[in-house]
Amino acid sequence: MESLKDKKILISGASIAGLSTAYWMNKLGYLVTVVEIASQPRINGAAIDIRGETADIAKRMGIYDELKANRLHVELIEFKNADDTTARSMPTGNEDAELPDDDIEIERDKFITILYNDLKNDVEFIFNDSITTLEETEDDIKVTFKSGAERSFDLLFGCDGSHSGVRKIWFGEESKYTHFLDAYFSITTVNKLLIEQKTMQMYNEPDKSVMLNAYNNKTDIIFCFFSENEISYDYRDIAQQRKIIAEQFTGLGWRTTELLEEVQGLENFYFDKFCQIKMPSWTKGRVALVGDAGYCASPAAGMGASLSISGAAALADALVKNNGDFELAFEDYNKDLRPFIEEIQAIAELNVRQNFIPRTEEAIRKRNEQENPF
């Protein structure tokens, strides 16, 4: 696309959405800059799923075979009782069985590393910095960074997560777009096996859920709880967030006491509300949002990575279709991707209420008896 040569794009965020968007924009011929507030790409977090048509996008990106070579596979799901007996086991097939081509689970850091290594020589990365102000003109968008630097770009893509700074600056406060799903969660990864490898275990009491997911000699510890009202807390205060989890789960059965002790003091503890971002438009002027910044479905969807990768590809395809005319491309991006986003958000909302955090003993029993509850 000749019309794109020498046009400059700034991407805020170096996680899955940001790196996927950087891949496509670089391939289209834009001069791409990625700014990230952290000191490196965002590698921390739970394993991710590449599902459905997103697997085809990974093939288009040339990374599918590498993803497949590093795939994870849960062989057994167990619903546990308070005394650690098993209420139900669900074998999902061993690693020798033929696995679906359109459902790949991979560790987040491996996915990020694959993409980053593919981009780092062709894309400008600015770490330890962020956007503070934006000013759009007829010809470009002027950006001021926290470092004090000022630069101009043709387009800006906010790929900086559900608490997006770009969205706050350009579209308004987060509260205008967030949709609380009446639940909170924490996730912590410990570098040891707490259960058998390639196993997921889940324990529920009404309004509470504790999950373990073991792979590659590490275990994700996940706590989820129902909350009718939003809780006031400082998102920078990890100690306060650990205290919230401890208060919610102290006294529960199964291995809960042991697991609460495991997460104390670990730096990779992450806490947030289950929420979705719902916006009438993901674009405004020369700015577009991609991934969680524009249409977070919540972790309950199991599709966060897939939505980010699909969103980046949809944006690129719209630009190609409209020969770089960003205004027409943004219209197509908003229209064409929206049905898929709304479908996944509806599934996530159902998962939180019925599958992850059942509210009664009867609901827990019914969930455990479902053929495929996830």
Secondary structure, 3 states (H helix, E strand, C coil): CHHHCCCEEEEECCCHHHHHHHHHHHHHCCEEEEEECCCCCCCCCCCEEEECHHHHHHHHHCCHHHHHHCCECCCEEEEECCCCCEEEEEECCCCCCCCCCCEEEECHHHHHHHHHHHHCCCCEEEECCCEEEEEECCCCEEEEECCCCEEEECEEEECCCCCCHHHHHHCCCHHHCEEEEEEEEEEEEECCCCCCCCEEEEEEECCEEEEEEEECCEEEEEEEEECCCCCCCCCCCHHHHHHHHHHHHCCCCCCHHHHHHHHCCCCCCEEEEEEEECCCCCEECCEEECCHHHHCCCHHHCCHHHHHHHHHHHHHHHHHHCCCCHHHHHHHHHHHHHHHHHHHHHHHHHHHHHHHCCCCHHHHHHHHHCCCCC
